[in-house]
Amino acid sequence: MKRPDRYCYPAVFAYDQDQEIAVVFPDLDCATSGTDDADALLSARELLGCVMYGREEDGEDIPDPTPLAEVQVADNERAVLIDVYMPSIRLAQ
């Protein structure tokens, strides 16, 4: 089976005063964080690549991503689509 070149999943960025930005991938049950938006985005992209690579290698099911408009967020949160280009991830492993 051909593996896709790109995955795109929603992540929820949570903003709490005096704390790092928490990033959760609701479809994948994994999380990371970052010191600011740029760092949180980079951390999220790295995590998505690692998680998807691991799922591919282990033959695990890869869930369909929830549409961004359907992701539930609180007042201090926002939903963001995160994508990762897998050929470069696969080559680095």
TAWO-V778472 format. One record per residue. RES is the residue in one letter. PHI is phi in whole degrees, 0 to 359 (999 if undefined). PSI is psi in degrees with one decimal (999 if undefined). D_LAST is the distance of its C-alpha to the last C-alpha in Angstrom with 1 decimal. Layout:
res:RES phi:PHI psi:PSI d_last:D_LAST
res:RES phi:PHI psi:PSI d_last:D_LAST
//
This chain:
res:M phi:999 psi:133.2 d_last:19.6
res:K phi:286 psi:131.0 d_last:18.1
res:R phi:273 psi:142.7 d_last:15.5
res:P phi:292 psi:151.8 d_last:16.6
res:D phi:284 psi:-25.8 d_last:15.3
res:R phi:219 psi:139.1 d_last:16.4
res:Y phi:244 psi:146.6 d_last:17.2
res:C phi:220 psi:116.7 d_last:20.1
res:Y phi:228 psi:148.5 d_last:21.5
res:P phi:284 psi:143.7 d_last:24.3
res:A phi:232 psi:148.5 d_last:24.0
res:V phi:254 psi:120.0 d_last:27.1
res:F phi:265 psi:123.6 d_last:27.6
res:A phi:249 psi:130.1 d_last:30.3
res:Y phi:247 psi:114.4 d_last:32.4
res:D phi:235 psi:135.7 d_last:34.5
res:Q phi:304 psi:136.9 d_last:36.6
res:D phi:63 psi:25.0 d_last:35.4
res:Q phi:226 psi:158.7 d_last:32.0
res:E phi:296 psi:159.1 d_last:28.5
res:I phi:284 psi:120.6 d_last:27.7
res:A phi:275 psi:138.0 d_last:26.4
res:V phi:233 psi:122.4 d_last:24.0
res:V phi:237 psi:135.0 d_last:23.9
res:F phi:260 psi:99.6 d_last:22.4
res:P phi:298 psi:-32.9 d_last:25.3
res:D phi:285 psi:-20.0 d_last:23.8
res:L phi:245 psi:-4.0 d_last:20.7
res:D phi:55 psi:50.4 d_last:22.4
res:C phi:215 psi:160.9 d_last:20.2
res:A phi:210 psi:159.8 d_last:21.2
res:T phi:209 psi:-168.1 d_last:20.5
res:S phi:203 psi:171.7 d_last:22.9
res:G phi:205 psi:156.8 d_last:23.6
res:T phi:284 psi:-26.4 d_last:26.5
res:D phi:210 psi:-179.1 d_last:27.6
res:D phi:302 psi:-45.1 d_last:26.8
res:A phi:297 psi:-44.1 d_last:24.3
res:D phi:293 psi:-40.8 d_last:22.4
res:A phi:295 psi:-40.3 d_last:22.5
res:L phi:296 psi:-44.7 d_last:21.3
res:L phi:298 psi:-45.7 d_last:18.3
res:S phi:298 psi:-40.5 d_last:17.6
res:A phi:295 psi:-43.4 d_last:18.1
res:R phi:295 psi:-42.7 d_last:15.8
res:E phi:297 psi:-43.8 d_last:12.9
res:L phi:296 psi:-44.7 d_last:14.0
res:L phi:301 psi:-43.6 d_last:14.4
res:G phi:299 psi:-45.2 d_last:10.9
res:C phi:296 psi:-44.7 d_last:9.6
res:V phi:295 psi:-45.7 d_last:12.6
res:M phi:291 psi:-38.0 d_last:12.5
res:Y phi:298 psi:-45.7 d_last:9.0
res:G phi:299 psi:-41.8 d_last:10.4
res:R phi:296 psi:-42.5 d_last:13.6
res:E phi:299 psi:-49.3 d_last:12.5
res:E phi:295 psi:-35.2 d_last:10.8
res:D phi:274 psi:-3.2 d_last:13.9
res:G phi:69 psi:23.3 d_last:16.3
res:E phi:283 psi:157.3 d_last:17.8
res:D phi:296 psi:143.4 d_last:20.2
res:I phi:247 psi:111.6 d_last:19.3
res:P phi:290 psi:153.6 d_last:22.5
res:D phi:290 psi:140.7 d_last:24.2
res:P phi:288 psi:141.9 d_last:24.3
res:T phi:291 psi:135.7 d_last:27.7
res:P phi:302 psi:139.8 d_last:29.6
res:L phi:306 psi:-40.1 d_last:29.7
res:A phi:294 psi:-17.7 d_last:33.5
res:E phi:263 psi:-2.8 d_last:33.5
res:V phi:283 psi:125.0 d_last:31.4
res:Q phi:277 psi:132.0 d_last:33.9
res:V phi:227 psi:153.0 d_last:34.0
res:A phi:272 psi:177.4 d_last:36.4
res:D phi:300 psi:-32.2 d_last:38.4
res:N phi:264 psi:16.5 d_last:35.9
res:E phi:235 psi:158.9 d_last:32.9
res:R phi:216 psi:146.5 d_last:31.5
res:A phi:267 psi:135.7 d_last:29.2
res:V phi:225 psi:138.5 d_last:26.5
res:L phi:277 psi:129.0 d_last:24.3
res:I phi:246 psi:132.3 d_last:20.6
res:D phi:238 psi:156.4 d_last:18.4
res:V phi:218 psi:137.4 d_last:14.8
res:Y phi:267 psi:109.6 d_last:13.6
res:M phi:285 psi:-31.6 d_last:10.8
res:P phi:305 psi:-40.0 d_last:10.3
res:S phi:290 psi:-33.1 d_last:8.9
res:I phi:294 psi:-45.8 d_last:6.6
res:R phi:296 psi:-38.7 d_last:5.5
res:L phi:293 psi:-31.5 d_last:5.5
res:A phi:285 psi:-16.7 d_last:3.8
res:Q phi:277 psi:999 d_last:0.0
//
